[in-house]
């Protein structure tokens, strides 16, 4: 007998974190589970910048002795999580509308 996704997540050691992530706008069950399954324990990153570097969400840089130019994101990290985060971020493109 197959169990539903909610019961499996509730039994998972990271289930509480998955529930907390779903409180963010644009993050549903699949996005939260994908993030936690790919990243695991986020406490292994000392700083949020290190997590963003791991995911390839930092700007590339072209430097010489005299100039520094920044380019697009490096895309050098985990593509699955990067895609989930970018898709979730699209929900913040427009402000929330009040329901009358």
Secondary structure, DSSP 8 states (H G I E B T S, - for coil): ----HHHHHHHSTTHHHHHHHTTSTT--HHHHHHHHHHH--GGGSSSHHHHHHHHT-SEEEEE-SS-EEEEEE---S-HHHHHHHHHHHGGGSS------
